[in-house]
Amino acid sequence: MRTELVSEPGLADHPNEDFASVGLPASGQGGSLVVLDGVTPPRSETGCLHSVPWFTARLGGALTELTVSLPDVPLAEALSRAISRTSAAHAETCDLSHPRTPQATVVLARWSPASVEYLVLSDSALLVETADGTVTPVLDDRLARLPRSALATDALVDAHYRNKEGGFFTAAADPSVAARAVTGALPRSEVRTLAALTDGAGRWVEKFREGDWADFLALVRKQGARALVDRVRELERADAAGSRTYLGRSKTHDDATVAYAEL
């Protein structure tokens, strides 16, 4: 088995809000990938004493433990338990009902000798390569389906779309959001490779059009995840506009994370 993790902050002087892990149980009979993309808050009040990296570290750590130690618990239930555990860690000091309480996108994948399970919540992605070389992206596209006018301001998004029916969902403080995730399973024999990535790395496909998802996976396999992230940074620097709109704000550089596993 080959695994690889690369996670780089968008700005050298700003903490990385992503989280990534590979869990490999001592039995050697399976494993898991966990990738989170922390949602950068606005400059205004969030109701929480803690940073986004604090949140993603807590939630990601809980997910790594639960996906490995409880292999019979479905991924959606593991996410629900991890959110509950993380919420309990700061419920007494923070307003977890605030729409900008720390939150993150989630990608989970877990494999056993029999199957490969997956879960995607919000706009990070999972790439699944089957035995015949076909690459399929597993996406939660609810945010992408919203009209740009719906994302004009943070206040508009928070009032009408963030973690609301008809909008999009992230892992924040409510464990019931786990039921909103895109989930599924495939026979282990049908899956050759997995790659979980945040949208900062996915810019290679979605913003800069360097290739499709199959090309993305081929580049990571041949040159490594570091080469992929380095290329995204080159493209960002060369981009004259130098920004993408994200919920009313622009980011020239975004945290970029890739977790790769050949099964």
DANORGI-V891724 format. One record per residue. RES is the residue in one small letter. PHI is phi in degrees with one decimal (none if undefined). PSI is psi in whole degrees, -180 to 180 (* if undefined). BURIAL is 1 if it has 16 or more other ideal C-beta (glycine too) atoms within 10 Angstrom, else 0. Layout:
res,phi,psi,burial
RES,PHI,PSI,BURIAL
RES,PHI,PSI,BURIAL
//
This chain:
res,phi,psi,burial
m,none,138,0
r,-115.5,128,0
t,-128.1,154,0
e,-152.8,139,1
l,-128.8,133,1
v,-136.6,131,1
s,-143.4,123,1
e,-131.6,132,1
p,-67.0,153,1
g,-66.5,-34,1
l,-126.9,134,0
a,-61.8,-29,0
d,-97.3,15,0
h,-125.2,135,0
p,-59.9,143,0
n,-72.4,124,1
e,-94.3,-2,1
d,-81.6,165,1
f,-142.4,142,1
a,-146.9,144,1
s,-153.2,155,1
v,-120.8,125,1
g,-108.0,125,1
l,-124.9,106,0
p,-64.7,153,0
a,-60.1,-25,0
s,-65.6,-23,0
g,73.4,13,0
q,-97.7,3,0
g,-177.9,-158,1
g,173.5,180,1
s,-149.1,154,1
l,-116.5,138,1
v,-130.9,125,1
v,-134.8,128,1
l,-123.5,144,1
d,-119.3,105,1
g,-65.1,138,1
v,-84.4,117,1
t,-65.8,123,0
p,-80.7,162,1
p,-70.5,173,0
r,-71.5,-15,0
s,-77.4,180,0
e,-61.0,141,0
t,-115.2,-8,1
g,80.1,4,0
c,-128.2,143,1
l,-80.0,-12,0
h,-105.4,156,1
s,-84.1,166,0
v,-62.5,-43,1
p,-58.9,-35,1
w,-59.8,-45,1
f,-65.6,-48,1
t,-66.5,-34,1
a,-64.9,-43,1
r,-65.1,-51,1
l,-66.4,-44,1
g,-64.0,-40,1
g,-62.8,-42,1
a,-64.6,-41,1
l,-66.4,-39,1
t,-60.9,-46,1
e,-63.4,-49,1
l,-68.7,-38,1
t,-68.7,-26,1
v,-91.0,-44,1
s,-80.3,-21,0
l,-123.8,70,0
p,-64.8,-20,1
d,-90.5,-5,0
v,-86.2,124,0
p,-56.8,152,0
l,-60.9,-37,1
a,-63.0,-39,1
e,-68.9,-38,0
a,-61.3,-41,1
l,-65.5,-43,1
s,-58.9,-45,1
r,-65.4,-40,1
a,-66.1,-40,1
i,-64.2,-44,1
s,-60.5,-43,1
r,-64.0,-43,1
t,-68.2,-41,1
s,-61.2,-41,1
a,-62.6,-27,0
a,-70.2,-19,1
h,-138.9,16,1
a,-64.6,-31,0
e,-79.8,-15,0
t,-114.1,-14,0
c,-130.5,156,1
d,-89.6,94,0
l,-76.5,-7,1
s,-84.3,-10,0
h,-64.9,135,1
p,-61.8,-18,1
r,-108.5,19,1
t,-53.1,146,1
p,-48.7,140,1
q,-156.1,168,1
a,-156.5,155,1
t,-77.0,161,1
v,-138.4,134,1
v,-129.4,127,1
l,-127.6,142,1
a,-142.0,140,1
r,-141.5,134,1
w,-124.7,149,1
s,-133.8,178,1
p,-59.6,-22,0
a,-101.6,-34,0
s,-149.3,167,0
v,-124.5,119,1
e,-102.8,153,1
y,-146.2,158,1
l,-149.7,134,1
v,-134.7,129,1
l,-130.3,118,1
s,75.3,-158,1
d,-94.7,25,1
s,-86.4,175,1
a,-139.0,155,1
l,-123.4,129,1
l,-103.5,131,1
v,-120.2,119,1
e,-102.7,124,1
t,-87.9,175,0
a,-61.1,-26,0
d,-88.9,6,0
g,91.9,-2,0
t,-70.5,133,0
v,-110.4,123,1
t,-119.4,125,0
p,-82.5,133,1
v,-99.4,117,1
l,-130.4,147,1
d,-106.3,102,1
d,-98.6,18,0
r,-62.3,-39,1
l,-66.0,-43,1
a,-64.6,-27,0
r,-78.7,-15,0
l,-71.3,141,1
p,-66.5,150,0
r,-57.7,-31,0
s,-63.1,-28,0
a,-71.5,-19,1
l,-106.3,20,1
a,-63.8,-38,0
t,-138.6,156,0
d,-61.0,-40,1
a,-61.7,-41,0
l,-64.8,-45,0
v,-61.9,-48,1
d,-65.8,-35,1
a,-75.4,-32,0
h,-124.4,-19,0
y,-128.3,-32,1
r,-72.6,118,1
n,53.8,43,1
k,-133.9,150,0
e,-57.3,134,0
g,86.4,-4,0
g,-115.1,-125,1
f,-141.0,166,1
f,-130.6,143,1
t,-131.5,165,1
a,-82.1,109,1
a,-121.4,-106,1
a,-114.1,-11,1
d,-99.1,112,1
p,-64.4,-20,1
s,-67.7,-15,0
v,-63.1,-22,1
a,-57.7,-30,1
a,-70.5,-13,0
r,-87.1,-9,1
a,-72.0,156,1
v,-81.0,122,1
t,-132.7,162,1
g,178.2,-180,0
a,-151.2,150,0
l,-133.2,154,0
p,-61.1,139,0
r,-57.6,-36,0
s,-64.5,-19,0
e,-91.0,-9,0
v,-112.1,128,1
r,-104.6,-39,0
t,-145.7,147,1
l,-128.8,144,1
a,-141.5,121,1
a,-104.1,137,1
l,-149.7,148,1
t,-84.3,166,1
d,-69.0,-18,1
g,-64.0,-36,1
a,-80.1,-35,1
g,-65.9,-12,1
r,-54.9,-29,1
w,-52.0,-38,1
v,-94.1,-52,1
e,-79.0,-30,0
k,-105.3,-47,1
f,-94.2,-10,0
r,53.9,42,0
e,-73.4,-18,0
g,172.3,-176,0
d,-95.2,-174,0
w,-66.4,-32,1
a,-65.1,-40,1
d,-65.2,-40,0
f,-56.0,-51,1
l,-65.6,-38,1
a,-63.6,-40,0
l,-64.4,-44,1
v,-63.5,-42,1
r,-63.0,-44,1
k,-80.9,-45,0
q,-109.3,-15,0
g,99.7,157,0
a,-64.2,-33,1
r,-60.7,-41,0
a,-64.4,-37,0
l,-63.8,-48,1
v,-65.9,-39,1
d,-60.7,-39,0
r,-67.3,-40,1
v,-59.3,-43,1
r,-64.1,-40,0
e,-61.4,-44,0
l,-66.3,-38,0
e,-63.3,-44,1
r,-66.7,-33,0
a,-82.0,-16,0
d,-72.1,116,0
a,-61.0,-41,0
a,-69.4,-41,0
g,67.8,21,0
s,-157.5,158,0
r,-126.7,149,1
t,-84.4,128,0
y,-130.4,106,0
l,50.6,47,1
g,88.8,-6,0
r,-121.3,162,0
s,-111.8,142,0
k,-128.6,118,1
t,-70.0,-45,0
h,-123.3,143,1
d,-125.8,153,1
d,-54.1,138,1
a,-130.6,125,1
t,-135.5,137,1
v,-135.1,129,1
a,-118.2,123,1
y,-125.2,139,1
a,-145.4,125,1
e,-95.2,119,0
l,-86.0,*,1
//
